[in-house]
Amino acid sequence: MAKFKEATERLHKNVFVCKKCKTKQRTNMQKILKGKVTCKKCGSKAFRAIKKAK
């Protein structure tokens, strides 16, 4: 499978995962760092960046 820049950005750029319920959410890094984003499902503010596949 061919890898190209646009596809990897679409899948991994600005995507974060909730540490409690594992829900994906697309948002800006600055909002995550400031704590302005809450999880849609559980209401948590703990997020991590999505792991890229090898």
Backbone as CSV, one residue per row, in Angstrom:
resi,resn,N_x,N_y,N_z,CA_x,CA_y,CA_z,C_x,C_y,C_z
1,MET,0.847,-1.179,0.000,0.000,0.000,0.000,0.886,1.234,0.000
2,ALA,0.555,2.155,-0.848,1.334,3.376,-0.948,0.959,4.340,0.172
3,LYS,1.967,5.009,0.728,1.726,6.004,1.777,2.028,7.375,1.197
4,PHE,1.140,8.295,1.414,1.396,9.645,0.975,0.960,10.617,2.057
5,LYS,1.530,11.795,2.010,1.433,12.791,3.073,-0.017,13.182,3.395
6,GLU,-0.838,13.375,2.378,-2.207,13.829,2.597,-3.024,12.803,3.375
7,ALA,-2.828,11.538,3.078,-3.593,10.491,3.761,-3.188,10.376,5.220
8,THR,-1.890,10.444,5.511,-1.458,10.329,6.903,-1.900,11.540,7.723
9,GLU,-1.910,12.713,7.133,-2.398,13.900,7.839,-3.890,13.796,8.116
10,ARG,-4.638,13.257,7.168,-6.075,13.119,7.343,-6.405,12.134,8.466
11,LEU,-5.596,11.089,8.603,-5.851,10.080,9.623,-5.313,10.449,11.001
12,HIS,-4.170,11.149,11.075,-3.480,11.325,12.351,-3.328,12.766,12.824
13,LYS,-3.520,13.752,11.976,-3.293,15.137,12.390,-4.470,15.643,13.211
14,ASN,-4.174,16.193,14.381,-5.168,16.768,15.289,-6.212,15.760,15.755
15,VAL,-5.832,14.483,15.904,-6.730,13.468,16.428,-6.207,13.041,17.794
16,PHE,-7.084,13.071,18.787,-6.721,12.716,20.156,-7.686,11.666,20.671
17,VAL,-7.213,10.862,21.649,-8.005,9.778,22.199,-8.202,10.023,23.686
18,CYS,-9.428,9.834,24.151,-9.738,9.975,25.572,-9.061,8.840,26.336
19,LYS,-8.440,9.148,27.449,-7.730,8.139,28.226,-8.677,7.242,29.020
20,LYS,-9.907,7.674,29.235,-10.858,6.868,30.004,-11.689,5.951,29.119
21,CYS,-12.329,6.512,28.094,-13.266,5.714,27.299,-12.774,5.401,25.885
22,LYS,-11.570,5.845,25.530,-10.933,5.544,24.239,-11.690,6.095,23.030
23,THR,-12.395,7.199,23.204,-13.114,7.838,22.108,-12.192,8.797,21.368
24,LYS,-12.255,8.794,20.039,-11.445,9.696,19.224,-12.143,11.041,19.088
25,GLN,-11.335,12.092,19.085,-11.856,13.437,18.885,-10.835,14.254,18.120
26,ARG,-11.299,14.974,17.109,-10.421,15.816,16.300,-10.531,17.249,16.802
27,THR,-9.396,17.784,17.234,-9.368,19.158,17.728,-7.940,19.683,17.667
28,ASN,-7.770,20.920,18.025,-6.485,21.598,17.975,-5.637,21.232,19.199
29,MET,-4.331,21.143,19.046,-3.414,20.813,20.139,-3.446,21.870,21.242
30,GLN,-3.580,23.117,20.872,-3.596,24.192,21.863,-4.803,24.083,22.793
31,LYS,-5.954,23.680,22.271,-7.135,23.515,23.103,-6.968,22.352,24.075
32,ILE,-6.293,21.304,23.652,-6.029,20.155,24.531,-5.111,20.582,25.670
33,LEU,-4.054,21.324,25.348,-3.095,21.743,26.366,-3.711,22.717,27.373
34,LYS,-4.619,23.553,26.928,-5.266,24.512,27.826,-6.400,23.886,28.638
35,GLY,-6.832,22.678,28.281,-7.896,21.996,29.010,-9.292,22.457,28.647
36,LYS,-9.456,22.998,27.467,-10.758,23.510,27.048,-11.649,22.439,26.415
37,VAL,-11.082,21.270,26.100,-11.816,20.225,25.408,-12.254,19.155,26.398
38,THR,-13.517,18.765,26.311,-14.012,17.653,27.114,-14.466,16.535,26.186
39,CYS,-14.430,15.325,26.689,-14.838,14.157,25.915,-16.343,14.199,25.679
40,LYS,-16.760,13.817,24.471,-18.180,13.816,24.131,-18.938,12.728,24.884
41,LYS,-18.250,11.648,25.180,-18.915,10.487,25.762,-18.922,10.497,27.292
42,CYS,-17.749,10.739,27.914,-17.655,10.618,29.371,-17.410,11.945,30.095
43,GLY,-17.050,13.003,29.376,-16.852,14.305,30.007,-15.463,14.527,30.566
44,SER,-14.534,13.630,30.320,-13.171,13.738,30.828,-12.378,14.778,30.040
45,LYS,-11.318,15.296,30.669,-10.425,16.243,29.992,-9.051,15.638,29.746
46,ALA,-8.891,14.337,29.979,-7.610,13.654,29.802,-7.546,13.052,28.401
47,PHE,-6.649,13.579,27.572,-6.496,13.104,26.207,-5.038,12.765,25.930
48,ARG,-4.831,11.911,24.932,-3.498,11.600,24.429,-3.561,11.644,22.910
49,ALA,-2.397,11.797,22.283,-2.336,11.793,20.824,-2.563,10.379,20.318
50,ILE,-3.129,10.252,19.131,-3.384,8.934,18.558,-2.054,8.305,18.150
51,LYS,-1.937,7.000,18.325,-0.717,6.288,17.962,-0.755,5.966,16.479
52,LYS,0.347,6.254,15.799,0.430,5.983,14.365,0.787,4.524,14.137
53,ALA,0.163,3.907,13.152,0.445,2.516,12.830,1.829,2.389,12.208
54,LYS,2.474,1.283,12.455,3.821,1.073,11.929,3.789,0.611,10.500
